[in-house]
Amino acid sequence: MVKTSSLNRFGLCLFAASFFLSTGFGAPYQSPEPVPTILQGVHRVVCLGDSITQGGEGPGGYVWLVRHYLKDLYPDQNIETINAGISGHKSTDMIARYQKDVLDRKPDLVTISVGVNDVWHGFYDNHPKGDGPRGVNIDDYKKNVESMVTQAQSLGIKVVILSTTVIYENLKSPENSKAAKYNAVLRDLANAHNCAFVDFQRPFRALIKEYQNSTGGRDNFLTVDGVHMNAEGNKVMAHSILSGMGISAKAQESVQKQVATEQSARR
């Protein structure tokens, strides 16, 4: 296995930068823009998830970045962003704590990140087909996520559904193949309930493929262990979410230096 050298890490940043430039990131900021529709009237956001979300709380984590971009872009709204990620949690765990950790906090918007463990844990304990008892079957998964969506919407809470990220950076792994079916469920639910949907699969796959094809490396590129985010993976998640909320690349670029300064101050 090729180890990721400092040169490869430098290349990683270039690959990520080139990806976002190709999709509009880095374009000169020309004029102030109105608050996107989904964020109008939003003062509190709850980010529900598992260890990827819990780990996204530290400086540079995806939740931390979303929080600071929203704060710096819309200072007059005083948007509070709450991390409700708990390591190891699946849809069964999240629905059980949904009232306490999400609804009781009275958010105006919730992001729902669930599915990696529902799929991944099914492969535990020598279940190569992913059908082990520690996973969550797709029917129960759909029921749990749909309940989260409808409960929130019944209270006037806006919902952003996040796709899963990768489960190992072997994009042809059985875990990723199974996750594709769960992501299709998420997309269908977003369409059926008129929710915003953020697809992490497209940028993750594009960047990982570019890295592997360009360097021959088969080490981890956007994650520390194939699942949990490194610094660049967190950036991809954060910018994908902000874009999914309707915040343009120009607007994000306008406060990028300010966010970077705030991050440096926390180190």
C-alpha positions as a Markdown table, in Angstrom:
| # | Residue | x | y | z |
|---|---|---|---|---|
| 1 | Met | 0.0 | 0.0 | 0.0 |
| 2 | Val | 1.3 | 3.4 | -0.9 |
| 3 | Lys | 1.6 | 5.7 | 2.1 |
| 4 | Thr | 0.4 | 9.2 | 1.8 |
| 5 | Ser | 3.5 | 11.4 | 1.9 |
| 6 | Ser | 3.5 | 15.1 | 2.5 |
| 7 | Leu | 3.8 | 15.6 | -1.2 |
| 8 | Asn | 0.7 | 13.5 | -1.7 |
| 9 | Arg | -1.1 | 15.5 | 1.0 |
| 10 | Phe | -0.2 | 18.6 | -0.9 |
| 11 | Gly | -1.5 | 17.1 | -4.1 |
| 12 | Leu | -4.7 | 16.1 | -2.2 |
| 13 | Cys | -5.3 | 19.8 | -1.5 |
| 14 | Leu | -4.7 | 20.7 | -5.1 |
| 15 | Phe | -7.2 | 18.0 | -6.2 |
| 16 | Ala | -9.8 | 19.2 | -3.8 |
| 17 | Ala | -9.2 | 22.8 | -4.9 |
| 18 | Ser | -9.5 | 21.9 | -8.6 |
| 19 | Phe | -12.7 | 20.1 | -8.0 |
| 20 | Phe | -14.4 | 23.0 | -6.3 |
| 21 | Leu | -13.0 | 25.4 | -8.9 |
| 22 | Ser | -14.6 | 23.3 | -11.6 |
| 23 | Thr | -17.9 | 23.5 | -9.8 |
| 24 | Gly | -17.7 | 27.2 | -9.2 |
| 25 | Phe | -15.8 | 27.4 | -5.9 |
| 26 | Gly | -13.2 | 30.1 | -5.9 |
| 27 | Ala | -15.0 | 32.4 | -8.3 |
| 28 | Pro | -14.6 | 36.1 | -7.4 |
| 29 | Tyr | -17.3 | 37.4 | -5.1 |
| 30 | Gln | -19.1 | 40.3 | -6.9 |
| 31 | Ser | -22.0 | 41.4 | -4.8 |
| 32 | Pro | -24.0 | 40.6 | -1.7 |
| 33 | Glu | -26.7 | 37.9 | -2.3 |
| 34 | Pro | -30.0 | 37.4 | -0.5 |
| 35 | Val | -30.4 | 34.8 | 2.1 |
| 36 | Pro | -31.4 | 31.5 | 0.4 |
| 37 | Thr | -35.0 | 30.5 | 0.8 |
| 38 | Ile | -34.3 | 27.5 | 3.0 |
| 39 | Leu | -32.4 | 29.7 | 5.5 |
| 40 | Gln | -34.9 | 32.6 | 5.6 |
| 41 | Gly | -36.1 | 32.9 | 9.2 |
| 42 | Val | -33.7 | 30.2 | 10.4 |
| 43 | His | -32.1 | 30.9 | 13.8 |
| 44 | Arg | -31.3 | 27.4 | 15.0 |
| 45 | Val | -29.9 | 24.4 | 13.1 |
| 46 | Val | -29.5 | 20.9 | 14.6 |
| 47 | Cys | -27.1 | 18.5 | 12.9 |
| 48 | Leu | -28.2 | 15.0 | 13.6 |
| 49 | Gly | -25.8 | 12.2 | 12.9 |
| 50 | Asp | -23.3 | 9.6 | 14.0 |
| 51 | Ser | -19.5 | 9.7 | 14.7 |
| 52 | Ile | -18.8 | 11.6 | 11.5 |
| 53 | Thr | -21.1 | 14.4 | 12.8 |
| 54 | Gln | -19.8 | 14.1 | 16.4 |
| 55 | Gly | -16.3 | 14.4 | 15.1 |
| 56 | Gly | -17.3 | 17.3 | 12.9 |
| 57 | Glu | -17.5 | 19.5 | 16.0 |
| 58 | Gly | -13.8 | 20.3 | 16.3 |
| 59 | Pro | -12.2 | 23.3 | 14.5 |
| 60 | Gly | -12.2 | 22.4 | 10.8 |
| 61 | Gly | -14.9 | 19.7 | 11.2 |
| 62 | Tyr | -17.8 | 19.9 | 8.9 |
| 63 | Val | -20.3 | 21.0 | 11.6 |
| 64 | Trp | -17.8 | 23.6 | 12.8 |
| 65 | Leu | -17.3 | 24.9 | 9.3 |
| 66 | Val | -21.1 | 25.1 | 8.6 |
| 67 | Arg | -21.6 | 26.9 | 11.8 |
| 68 | His | -18.9 | 29.5 | 11.1 |
| 69 | Tyr | -19.9 | 30.0 | 7.5 |
| 70 | Leu | -23.5 | 30.6 | 8.5 |
| 71 | Lys | -22.5 | 33.0 | 11.3 |
| 72 | Asp | -20.2 | 35.0 | 9.1 |
| 73 | Leu | -22.5 | 35.1 | 6.1 |
| 74 | Tyr | -25.6 | 36.0 | 8.0 |
| 75 | Pro | -24.6 | 37.8 | 11.2 |
| 76 | Asp | -27.9 | 39.5 | 11.6 |
| 77 | Gln | -29.7 | 36.2 | 11.9 |
| 78 | Asn | -27.6 | 34.9 | 14.9 |
| 79 | Ile | -27.8 | 31.4 | 13.6 |
| 80 | Glu | -27.0 | 28.8 | 16.2 |
| 81 | Thr | -25.8 | 25.4 | 15.0 |
| 82 | Ile | -26.1 | 22.5 | 17.4 |
| 83 | Asn | -24.2 | 19.2 | 17.0 |
| 84 | Ala | -26.4 | 16.2 | 17.7 |
| 85 | Gly | -24.0 | 13.5 | 16.5 |
| 86 | Ile | -23.3 | 10.4 | 18.6 |
| 87 | Ser | -20.7 | 7.8 | 17.7 |
| 88 | Gly | -22.0 | 4.4 | 16.5 |
| 89 | His | -25.6 | 5.5 | 16.0 |
| 90 | Lys | -27.8 | 4.1 | 13.4 |
| 91 | Ser | -31.3 | 5.1 | 12.3 |
| 92 | Thr | -32.8 | 3.0 | 15.1 |
| 93 | Asp | -30.8 | 4.9 | 17.7 |
| 94 | Met | -31.5 | 8.3 | 16.2 |
| 95 | Ile | -35.3 | 7.8 | 16.0 |
| 96 | Ala | -35.2 | 6.8 | 19.7 |
| 97 | Arg | -33.6 | 10.1 | 20.7 |
| 98 | Tyr | -35.1 | 12.3 | 18.1 |
| 99 | Gln | -37.6 | 14.0 | 20.3 |
| 100 | Lys | -35.0 | 14.9 | 23.0 |
| 101 | Asp | -32.0 | 15.7 | 20.8 |
| 102 | Val | -33.8 | 17.4 | 17.9 |
| 103 | Leu | -37.5 | 18.3 | 18.4 |
| 104 | Asp | -37.2 | 19.5 | 22.0 |
| 105 | Arg | -34.4 | 21.9 | 20.9 |
| 106 | Lys | -37.0 | 23.6 | 18.7 |
| 107 | Pro | -34.8 | 24.1 | 15.6 |
| 108 | Asp | -35.8 | 25.9 | 12.5 |
| 109 | Leu | -33.8 | 23.5 | 10.4 |
| 110 | Val | -32.4 | 20.0 | 10.9 |
| 111 | Thr | -29.8 | 18.2 | 8.8 |
| 112 | Ile | -30.1 | 14.4 | 8.9 |
| 113 | Ser | -27.0 | 12.3 | 8.4 |
| 114 | Val | -27.7 | 8.6 | 8.8 |
| 115 | Gly | -26.9 | 5.4 | 7.1 |
| 116 | Val | -23.2 | 4.6 | 7.3 |
| 117 | Asn | -23.6 | 2.5 | 10.4 |
| 118 | Asp | -26.9 | 1.0 | 9.3 |
| 119 | Val | -25.0 | -0.5 | 6.3 |
| 120 | Trp | -21.5 | -0.9 | 7.8 |
| 121 | His | -22.4 | -2.7 | 11.0 |
| 122 | Gly | -24.3 | -5.3 | 9.0 |
| 123 | Phe | -20.9 | -6.5 | 7.8 |
| 124 | Tyr | -19.6 | -7.0 | 11.3 |
| 125 | Asp | -18.9 | -10.4 | 12.9 |
| 126 | Asn | -18.1 | -12.1 | 9.6 |
| 127 | His | -21.1 | -11.2 | 7.5 |
| 128 | Pro | -19.6 | -10.5 | 4.1 |
| 129 | Lys | -23.0 | -9.9 | 2.5 |
| 130 | Gly | -23.8 | -7.2 | 5.0 |
| 131 | Asp | -26.8 | -9.1 | 6.4 |
| 132 | Gly | -25.6 | -9.4 | 9.9 |
| 133 | Pro | -27.9 | -8.5 | 12.9 |
| 134 | Arg | -25.9 | -5.4 | 13.8 |
| 135 | Gly | -27.0 | -3.6 | 10.7 |
| 136 | Val | -30.5 | -2.1 | 9.9 |
| 137 | Asn | -32.4 | -3.6 | 7.0 |
| 138 | Ile | -33.4 | -1.1 | 4.3 |
| 139 | Asp | -37.2 | -1.2 | 5.0 |
| 140 | Asp | -36.7 | -0.3 | 8.7 |
| 141 | Tyr | -34.2 | 2.3 | 7.6 |
| 142 | Lys | -36.6 | 3.9 | 5.3 |
| 143 | Lys | -39.3 | 3.9 | 8.0 |
| 144 | Asn | -37.0 | 5.5 | 10.6 |
| 145 | Val | -35.8 | 8.2 | 8.3 |
| 146 | Glu | -39.2 | 9.0 | 6.9 |
| 147 | Ser | -40.5 | 9.3 | 10.5 |
| 148 | Met | -37.8 | 11.8 | 11.3 |
| 149 | Val | -38.7 | 13.9 | 8.2 |
| 150 | Thr | -42.4 | 13.9 | 8.8 |
| 151 | Gln | -42.1 | 14.6 | 12.5 |
| 152 | Ala | -40.0 | 17.6 | 11.8 |
| 153 | Gln | -42.1 | 18.9 | 9.0 |
| 154 | Ser | -45.3 | 18.6 | 11.0 |
| 155 | Leu | -43.7 | 21.2 | 13.4 |
| 156 | Gly | -42.7 | 23.5 | 10.6 |
| 157 | Ile | -39.0 | 22.5 | 10.8 |
| 158 | Lys | -37.1 | 22.5 | 7.5 |
| 159 | Val | -35.2 | 19.3 | 6.6 |
| 160 | Val | -32.0 | 18.8 | 4.7 |
| 161 | Ile | -31.3 | 15.1 | 4.1 |
| 162 | Leu | -27.6 | 14.2 | 3.7 |
| 163 | Ser | -26.4 | 11.2 | 1.7 |
| 164 | Thr | -23.9 | 8.8 | 3.2 |
| 165 | Thr | -20.3 | 9.4 | 2.6 |
| 166 | Val | -18.0 | 6.4 | 1.6 |
| 167 | Ile | -17.5 | 3.3 | 3.6 |
| 168 | Tyr | -13.9 | 2.6 | 2.8 |
| 169 | Glu | -12.2 | 4.4 | -0.1 |
| 170 | Asn | -12.4 | 1.3 | -2.3 |
| 171 | Leu | -15.4 | 2.6 | -4.2 |
| 172 | Lys | -16.2 | -1.0 | -5.4 |
| 173 | Ser | -16.4 | -2.4 | -1.9 |
| 174 | Pro | -19.5 | -4.4 | -0.9 |
| 175 | Glu | -20.1 | -1.8 | 1.7 |
| 176 | Asn | -20.3 | 1.0 | -0.8 |
| 177 | Ser | -22.4 | -1.1 | -3.2 |
| 178 | Lys | -24.9 | -1.7 | -0.5 |
| 179 | Ala | -24.9 | 1.9 | 0.6 |
| 180 | Ala | -25.9 | 2.9 | -2.9 |
| 181 | Lys | -29.3 | 1.4 | -2.2 |
| 182 | Tyr | -29.7 | 3.2 | 1.0 |
| 183 | Asn | -28.7 | 6.5 | -0.7 |
| 184 | Ala | -31.4 | 5.8 | -3.3 |
| 185 | Val | -33.9 | 5.6 | -0.4 |
| 186 | Leu | -32.7 | 9.0 | 0.9 |
| 187 | Arg | -33.0 | 10.6 | -2.5 |
| 188 | Asp | -36.5 | 9.2 | -3.0 |
| 189 | Leu | -37.6 | 10.4 | 0.5 |
| 190 | Ala | -36.2 | 13.9 | -0.2 |
| 191 | Asn | -38.2 | 14.0 | -3.4 |
| 192 | Ala | -41.4 | 12.7 | -1.9 |
| 193 | His | -41.3 | 15.1 | 1.0 |
| 194 | Asn | -39.9 | 18.1 | -0.8 |
| 195 | Cys | -36.6 | 18.2 | 1.2 |
| 196 | Ala | -33.3 | 19.5 | 0.2 |
| 197 | Phe | -30.9 | 16.6 | -0.6 |
| 198 | Val | -27.1 | 16.8 | -0.4 |
| 199 | Asp | -25.3 | 14.2 | -2.4 |
| 200 | Phe | -21.8 | 13.6 | -0.9 |
| 201 | Gln | -21.2 | 10.6 | -3.2 |
| 202 | Arg | -20.5 | 12.7 | -6.3 |
| 203 | Pro | -17.7 | 14.8 | -4.9 |
| 204 | Phe | -16.2 | 12.1 | -2.8 |
| 205 | Arg | -16.1 | 9.6 | -5.7 |
| 206 | Ala | -14.7 | 12.2 | -8.1 |
| 207 | Leu | -11.9 | 13.3 | -5.8 |
| 208 | Ile | -11.0 | 9.8 | -4.7 |
| 209 | Lys | -10.9 | 8.5 | -8.3 |
| 210 | Glu | -8.8 | 11.5 | -9.4 |
| 211 | Tyr | -6.4 | 10.9 | -6.6 |
| 212 | Gln | -6.1 | 7.2 | -7.3 |
| 213 | Asn | -5.8 | 7.6 | -11.0 |
| 214 | Ser | -3.2 | 10.4 | -10.8 |
| 215 | Thr | -1.0 | 9.0 | -8.1 |
| 216 | Gly | -1.6 | 5.2 | -8.0 |
| 217 | Gly | -2.2 | 5.6 | -4.3 |
| 218 | Arg | -4.6 | 3.3 | -2.6 |
| 219 | Asp | -4.3 | 4.9 | 0.9 |
| 220 | Asn | -7.0 | 7.1 | 2.4 |
| 221 | Phe | -7.6 | 10.4 | 0.7 |
| 222 | Leu | -10.5 | 12.1 | 2.3 |
| 223 | Thr | -10.8 | 10.0 | 5.5 |
| 224 | Val | -8.4 | 9.0 | 8.3 |
| 225 | Asp | -9.6 | 5.3 | 8.3 |
| 226 | Gly | -11.8 | 4.9 | 5.3 |
| 227 | Val | -14.9 | 6.3 | 7.1 |
| 228 | His | -14.2 | 9.2 | 9.4 |
| 229 | Met | -13.2 | 12.5 | 7.8 |
| 230 | Asn | -9.8 | 14.1 | 7.6 |
| 231 | Ala | -9.5 | 17.9 | 7.1 |
| 232 | Glu | -10.2 | 17.8 | 3.4 |
| 233 | Gly | -13.1 | 15.4 | 3.8 |
| 234 | Asn | -14.7 | 17.8 | 6.3 |
| 235 | Lys | -14.3 | 20.6 | 3.8 |
| 236 | Val | -16.0 | 18.6 | 1.1 |
| 237 | Met | -18.9 | 17.9 | 3.4 |
| 238 | Ala | -19.2 | 21.4 | 4.6 |
| 239 | His | -19.1 | 23.1 | 1.2 |
| 240 | Ser | -21.5 | 20.5 | -0.2 |
| 241 | Ile | -24.0 | 21.2 | 2.6 |
| 242 | Leu | -23.7 | 25.0 | 2.1 |
| 243 | Ser | -24.2 | 24.6 | -1.6 |
| 244 | Gly | -27.2 | 22.3 | -0.9 |
| 245 | Met | -28.7 | 25.1 | 1.2 |
| 246 | Gly | -28.5 | 27.4 | -1.8 |
| 247 | Ile | -25.4 | 29.3 | -0.8 |
| 248 | Ser | -23.4 | 30.1 | -3.9 |
| 249 | Ala | -19.8 | 29.5 | -4.3 |
| 250 | Lys | -19.3 | 33.3 | -4.5 |
| 251 | Ala | -20.9 | 33.8 | -1.2 |
| 252 | Gln | -18.9 | 31.1 | 0.5 |
| 253 | Glu | -15.7 | 32.5 | -1.0 |
| 254 | Ser | -16.5 | 35.9 | 0.4 |
| 255 | Val | -16.1 | 34.8 | 4.0 |
| 256 | Gln | -13.5 | 32.0 | 3.4 |
| 257 | Lys | -10.6 | 34.0 | 4.8 |
| 258 | Gln | -12.6 | 35.0 | 7.8 |
| 259 | Val | -13.5 | 31.4 | 8.6 |
| 260 | Ala | -9.9 | 30.3 | 8.1 |
| 261 | Thr | -8.8 | 33.0 | 10.6 |
| 262 | Glu | -11.3 | 31.9 | 13.1 |
| 263 | Gln | -10.1 | 28.3 | 12.7 |
| 264 | Ser | -6.5 | 29.2 | 13.2 |
| 265 | Ala | -7.4 | 31.1 | 16.4 |
| 266 | Arg | -8.8 | 27.8 | 17.8 |
| 267 | Arg | -5.7 | 25.8 | 17.2 |
